[in-house]
Amino acid sequence: MSTLSTHVLDAVRGAPAAGIVVTLYHEAAQLDSGTTDADGRIGALGGVLVPGTYRLVFATGAYFAAEQVDTFYPEVSVAFTVAEERHCHVPLLLSPFAFSTYRGS
């Protein structure tokens, strides 16, 4: 059984990024959506995931607009593959003009 969580950190503020809407897609279909909590986390998205390619879309433009910060990235899209049964964690380290991600644990 594969499950998914995410965590967004604002690298400029050195703090969790609360209030970011994150949407999960499997192939072309939207599966689920959630909003990061005060700790920048969404503990579960999409329920049980079957093997395949997924995409998380982070609505970063609205987040930075609420912070009154200009950004180059109105959204960040992260595609990833679920190939085995395990928990998938996709962290996003965010700033107005850069981002990075990795397979978390």
N, C-alpha and C positions, 0 to 999 in steps of 0.2 A: 504494500500500500504506500503510495507516494503522496505527500502533502507539501504545501508551500507556505512560506512566510517571507516577509520582507522587512527591511529596516532602512530608514533614510536619515542620514546625518548631514547637517549643514556645516561644511568645512570652514566657511567664513565666520560664522557665529560660534563655532565649536560647540554645537548643541544639536539635539534631535530636531528634525524637521517635521513639526506637527501640522496636520491639516492638508496634506497632499493626497489628492484623489489618485488611486492606483487601479487600473483596469487590467484584468487578465483575459487574454485571448488564447484559444487553441485553434490552430490553423486560422480560418477567417472568422470563427464564431467567438463572440464575447461570452465568457463564462461567468465572470464575477467582477465585482468592484468593491473597493473599500477605501477608507480614509485613514491616514496614519494618525495614531493617538499622540498623547502628550510626550511619549517617549520615542516618537518617530516610527512606531512599529504597527504592522498589521500581522497578527498572530496566525491567521489562517485565511487563505484565498482559494476558491475553487473546489473545496472538498477533496475527494480522492482523485488523484490525477492518473490517467492512463499514459502509457508510453507515447511519446510524440514530441513535437516542437510547440513551444508556448512562447507568448510574448507578454511582458509587463509594460504598460505605458503609464509613466508617471507624469501628472499634470503640473510640471514645474513652473510654467508661466504664471499660473494663478497664485501659486505659493509666493514667488518673488514679487508679484504685483502687490499682494497683501503686505509684504515686508517693505514695500516702496523701494525695490531694488531692480534696476534694469538687468535683463538676462539675455543671453544669446540663444538659449534653448527653451522654447515654449513648452516642449515636452521631451522626455527621455524615453526611448523605447529599448528594451532589453529582451532579446530573443535567447532562449535556452532550450536544451533538450532534456527530457525526462526519459532515461533509458533503463533504469533499474528501480526497484522498490526501495525508497529511502525518503527521508525528509529533505526537501530542497529549501534552502534559505538564500535569498538574493538581496544582499545589501547594496545600497547606493550611497556613495559619498558625493556630495553635491556642492557646487559653487556656481555663481552666475555665469561663468565662462568656461567651466570644465566639469566633468563628472567621471567617476570610475566605479566599477562593480567587480564582483568576484563571486565564486561559488562558496557560500558560507556553510556553516555547520549548524 
